[in-house]
Amino acid sequence: NPGSKKNLLNVKVRFKNSGSGVKVNIIVDDAAASIGEDTIALGTLTNDTSGDLVTKEFDTSTTATVKGQYWFAVQIIDEESTGTTHKSFELDEVVLTYRELGVR
């Protein structure tokens, strides 16, 4: 429901990556930011040459910036922030767990 505020509790990413590390960010609406959006760095998805799917979870339940937001966007980029990822990176699934606060 885009009309209700939410608290983001957890982000889970399942992937394969035998190339360079990849950063995971969450972008939220932030009226206080000069550009209207705020980027929160969650962490890095490291390389794994096994070829198996890897799951990485990020606990965001204590991150103040992701509380009371109307929307969340996931950004996955290379460690150098050039906007690309290594050709061997395969995204299988992104799961956002949030608690809806309701319309106020």
C-alpha positions in Angstrom: 0.0 0.0 0.0 1.8 3.2 -1.1 -0.4 5.4 1.1 0.8 3.9 4.3 4.1 4.4 6.2 6.3 1.3 6.8 9.3 0.3 8.9 11.8 -1.8 7.0 13.0 -4.7 9.2 15.1 -6.9 7.0 16.5 -7.2 3.5 17.5 -10.6 2.1 19.4 -11.1 -1.2 19.9 -14.4 -2.9 22.6 -14.4 -5.6 25.5 -16.0 -7.4 28.6 -14.0 -7.8 32.1 -15.2 -9.0 33.2 -11.7 -9.9 34.0 -8.6 -7.9 32.1 -7.5 -4.8 28.7 -5.8 -5.1 27.2 -3.2 -2.8 23.6 -3.2 -1.6 21.9 0.0 -0.8 18.4 1.0 0.2 17.1 4.3 -1.1 14.3 6.0 0.8 12.3 9.3 0.4 13.9 11.9 2.7 12.3 15.3 2.6 15.2 16.6 4.7 17.8 15.5 2.0 18.6 18.1 -0.6 17.8 15.7 -3.4 14.7 14.3 -1.7 16.2 10.8 -1.4 18.6 9.2 1.1 20.8 6.2 0.3 21.6 3.8 3.1 24.5 1.4 2.6 23.7 -2.1 3.8 26.8 -4.0 3.0 28.6 -6.0 0.3 27.8 -9.2 -1.5 31.2 -10.9 -1.8 32.3 -13.2 -4.5 31.8 -17.0 -4.2 33.5 -19.2 -6.8 31.5 -22.3 -5.8 28.7 -21.4 -8.3 26.0 -22.0 -5.7 23.3 -19.6 -4.7 24.3 -17.5 -1.6 21.8 -15.8 0.7 22.8 -12.7 2.6 20.6 -10.9 5.1 20.8 -7.4 6.4 19.0 -6.5 9.6 17.6 -3.0 9.3 15.3 -3.0 12.3 17.5 -0.6 14.2 18.2 1.8 11.3 16.3 5.0 12.0 16.3 6.2 8.4 14.2 3.3 7.2 11.4 3.8 9.7 8.2 5.6 8.8 8.9 5.5 5.0 6.3 5.3 2.2 8.6 3.4 -0.1 12.0 1.6 -0.4 14.2 0.9 -3.4 17.0 -1.6 -3.5 20.2 -0.5 -5.4 22.8 -3.1 -6.3 26.0 -1.7 -7.8 29.7 -2.6 -8.0 32.1 -1.6 -5.2 33.5 1.2 -7.3 30.0 2.7 -7.7 30.2 2.9 -11.5 26.6 1.6 -11.8 27.4 -1.8 -13.3 28.1 -5.3 -11.9 30.4 -8.0 -13.0 29.1 -10.2 -15.8 29.0 -13.2 -13.5 26.7 -11.6 -11.0 23.2 -13.2 -11.0 20.4 -11.9 -8.8 17.9 -14.6 -7.9 15.7 -12.9 -5.3 15.4 -9.8 -3.1 13.0 -10.0 -0.1 12.0 -6.9 1.9 10.4 -7.6 5.2 8.5 -4.6 6.6 5.8 -3.6 9.1 3.0 -1.5 7.8 2.2 1.4 10.2 -1.1 2.3 8.5 -2.5 5.5 7.1 -2.4 8.4 9.6 
